[in-house]
Each structure stands twice: as structure tokens, then as C-alpha cells.
Amino acid sequence: MAESANAAQAPSQRTDEVMIELRGVHKWYDKFHVLRDINLTVTKGERIVVCGPSGSGKSTMIRCINRLEEHQQGQIIVDGTELTSDLKQIEHIRKEVGMVFQHFNLFPHITVLENCVLAPMWVRKMPRKEAEEIAMNYLGRVKIPDQAMKYPGQLSGGQQQRVAIARSLCMNPRIMLFDEPTSALDPEMIKEVLDVMVELAESGMTMICVTHEMGFAKTVADRVIFMDRGEIIEQNEPHEFFNNPQNERTKLFLSQILNH
Amino acid sequence: MAEFVPHPELPPPASSVGVVGWMRRNLFSGWLNSLLTVVALYLVVTALPPLLNWAFFSADFVGESRDACDSGGACWVFVNARFSTFMYGFYPAAQAWRVDLIFGTLLLLMSPLFFTGFRYKLQLGGFILFVYPWIAFGLMHGGLLGLPVVETAKWGGLSLTLLLAAVGCIAALPLGVLLALGRRSTDMPVVQTMCVVFIEFWRGVPLITVLFMSSVMLPLFLPEGVSFDKLLRALIGITLFQSAYMAEVVRGGLQAIPKGQYEAADALGLGYWRKMGLIILPQALKIVIPGIVNTFIALFKDTTLVIIVGLLEILGMVQNALNDPNWLGFSTEGYVFTAFVFWIFCFSMSRYSQWLERKLHTGHKR
């Protein structure tokens, strides 16, 4: 993992094309105000790590981006399409946005390969043969092509999460969202998942990653965002963020997670 | 540091394996268990010999009339003599081959579905569910290809039981699935309310009143001269009634699927029907196989209630035969035979469901 190669000052893959834009986004669960005036612009190829204490709204924010959660105020524009309650637009955006979950959420009743080819075949109308070739290619990239015929329940947590990443990539998404992808894993399996994510980041994928893996943030992030109580408190490129945090709340959070 | 030497593998103690071990574990594991074993053994020893004696050893099997029954045991001659009416009802004996052909063909068609390697299961299943019923109806009813018409009033016996049960199951399951999906569609309150009202209405009334209403009340609401076939009315009544139960069983399965499965399907952009059809229902239905089969078995036995509207399925035909002056007094044999036939079918369904559960198990929970 070459730390300097991806330093934020020289983002090799970044362009100025805006992929995701959140403007004044608010969200409530009943009366509980979970997201408060979120403004965020993500350009193509940018890698963003979102951190913050639990309950700070970081998962909710990225789940709004593919409409797993509905926002009640403000605008979310993904790849030029604004998210409204229009089902067609939601499905269009979901085709372009891959998501990896904390608990993998693989489909347990079908094999690993079927998990990977299902969406390309049914959503992209890809012929089975082509979909299987693509799936085997991605399963190779996440280093588990030999598990293709197994069921998810027969794999370890780390393997399942890598399958989940491959499954998302098979849709050829333009954006990848990661919702605490390593939080449910045994310690010795975290690295194999992070390695896959680092490789993906180096390939130029636009990524937003909610994670507590600060090593990952330092290595690949172009920008680290700190959230607390539904607000973006601070954002900066990783070196500055970790060495020179501006906000008191950020300092406290960093001291708690880095010095344990 | 000493080198690690694994502990050698030892055989289990003799008292915990084999016949002795099994008996110690299962029959005599404590004083209460031992007592129960002894009592059960006593009951079996006292009840079984007379029962076997009645049913087999001193029973009469062959003969023409009740005169053949003089051994003091069961008179299976009665069942023998009336067997064809128990199977076919009042279906003309000369045309009974049509019924045999329908059920024989169905068995033949279904047999490949039990083999894991068969490739065209979906197509064959679709044919059996959607095409074959029409062929079967045409053959049973006649009126085409020179087959004489046998109106539904003459259908009866076991063939009617199977027809009612099969149509009920085949129609109630998809209807139940749709109702369950409707009841859970919180974002469509109108659909949801309609499904809730439908389910709660049909679950709230006994099947016997449904059948009674369909035959007695319905004609009052229909214009003069319009009449439905009695069998058709019973079929619709049974289907609607059972679909409400099925809906609740399926809903239980839908609730057991973790939220993450819905979210993963959404995130891939599958859309509602593909999400349900490819991801959620296959898992939900697998979970509720016991409940579905339970409903099927209940439905199978509930078909006997059509006697209230004058349709004579197997139990009705047996009761009908018991009224025959030549065969008065053989109700025990008649009912034991009927119970045995029902047991065979219900037990087979139960075993099939257990086999299916094992086959569909893919070694994991989530």
C-alpha cells in the first residue's frame, strides 16, 4: 500500500465532473432530525471516507444517495439525475450506484456466481454467458474465483464481503458506496477486504466509504469527512485532517479512536 | 518447551452406543421416561393384537355380498364391492378410463419433478399448472373429440376429492402470495386495506358457511336464469377461503426475511417484482413450506365439507353406500377405509414437504 501515491494533493484520477451533489439535505425519522443541512459535492474518481461516532448520520447520508432512505428536504443529484420519488429515476440511479453493506447481504438461496449474474441479467438484460464471464472476472479480481459454485453460507465473512463487492461491480457502477464494510468482520479478515477496496480505489472508482479504518482513510482517501449529530463538522484531505484537525469535536473523536 | 502431542482419539464408552446406548438414551433415561416406556408398551401389547385380528386375520376380503362376511372380523368385501363408486362417484363405468387417464398422466408428468437432475422443471411445472388443468377438464367433462358429456353432477368419489384439493391448492397459493404481498405494501394503503379486509373476512367465516352461502344464497343475488355450476361454486369458495389462510402463512415467511435482503435487492436496482420474485419469495416460501403444506393438508380434509352442497366426494360416496339396504351396518369398515385413504395422501404430502425442505437447504441461515 503506497501511502504517498494517492496523496490528496496529487489526485491522479480526479476530474472536475460532478458525480454526486447534496444540497441542503435534511432528513427526519419521525421527529428525530438525523441529517441537518448536508452539503457535499463529489467529483468523478474522488475517494471519500466518512467517519464519526455512531448515530451521527453517516450511514443514513450514504443510504440517501441510492434512496434506501428518503430525504425530506434539499436536493440530491447523482450522475446528473435528481432523486425524487419517481421510481424510474430511482431505478436508473441504483443501476449506476453499487453498494456494499456491513452485513454483506448476499442472497443465501443462490450460489456466489448466481448472486453476481442476477442483476446484470435481469436489470441490464445481459445474456447469461456474458454476465458469467464478467462475474468470473470480478470474482478473480477479489481473489475467490474458486468459490463461484458455493453458497454464501459456506464462505467466511471476509470471503462473503468480497463476493458482495464483486456482485456490485458486475453491474459496472459509476459510483460505489461502502457502509461500514469491515465492521462485522473478524479482525484477521479485515485486511483481505481492505486490500480489495484499495485496489478498487486505485482503479479510479468514485467511492464514498463509511468506515472506522483510519489506515484505509490515510492510504486512499482524497477527502475525509467527519460527521456528528447529523452534520458535517469538518472535511479535509487526510494528512491535514489527522494531523491538524480544526474542530474540538473532531479532535476528541480522533484522540478516542487513534489512541486506544 | 515441550512439543505438543495431540491427545489420542478414543472410542466412546460401550454403554452410549449401539442398541443398548440408544435404549438408555431414548427409553430409560430417567424413572419417568422408564415408566412411560412400560405403560406405552403395555398399551401396544393389549391393543394391537385385537386390532390386527379384526383388520386382517379374521377379516373377509373376497366375495359378492354380505353373506361372504361370516368370520367375525372386518368385512372388506363391502369396500371391494363398492370400490369403483368410492373412486369415481357416479361417473359412468364405461367412461371411467378417462378419470384413470387424467390422474395417471398427471402422475407421469409429475414424476420428473422429483429428480434433481431434470432440466426442464420450470417448463414442465408451468405446463402442469397452467395447461394441464384445461386438458384434464376437457377429458373429464367430455363433449369434444366424440367423448360423451359427463356433467359435473356425476363426478364424485376420490377423483372429486383430488380435483377439489388440487384446484384449491394450485389456485390458493398464488392468490395467497399476492394477498400477502398486498398486505405488506405499506406504501399503497388502498391495496393494503383491500387485502386486509379480504383476508380477515374469509378467515372469519367457517368454510361450511362459505359453501352453504355459495349454493343457497348466491342464486338469490343472480338474475333469473343465470346459474353457475355447483362444482365451480364450491371450487371458488374453497379457493378464496384457503387463499386467505395461505396469505397469512406466506406473510409470516416474508416477515422472516431480513431487511438487508430487501435493501441489497433494491441497491442492485431490481425493482419490486423482480426483487420479490427472485430474492424474497424464494426464501420466504422455503421458510414456510411446513405452513404451506399444513394448509394444503387442512384443505385436503376440508374437501369433505362439500357434502353440504350435495357434492359427493369419497366420504360422501362411502356414506351413500352405507345407506344401501344390502350393505347396512358396515359403517366401521367404510370409515376406516376412508380414514386410511386420507391418511395415505396427507402423510405423503407431509413426507414430500420434509424432503423438499432438506433438498432446498443450502447450509446457512442468512
Interface residues (C-beta under 8 A of the other chain):
Chain A: N66 R67 L68 L87 E91 H92 R94 K95 V97 G98 M99 F101 H103 N105 L106 F107 P108 H109 L118 A119 W122 V123 Y151 P152 G153 Q154 R167 S168 M171
Chain B: P258 G260 Q261 E263 A264 A265 D266 A267 L268 G269 L270 G271 R274 L278 I279 P282 Q283 K286 L360 T362 G363 H364 K365 R366
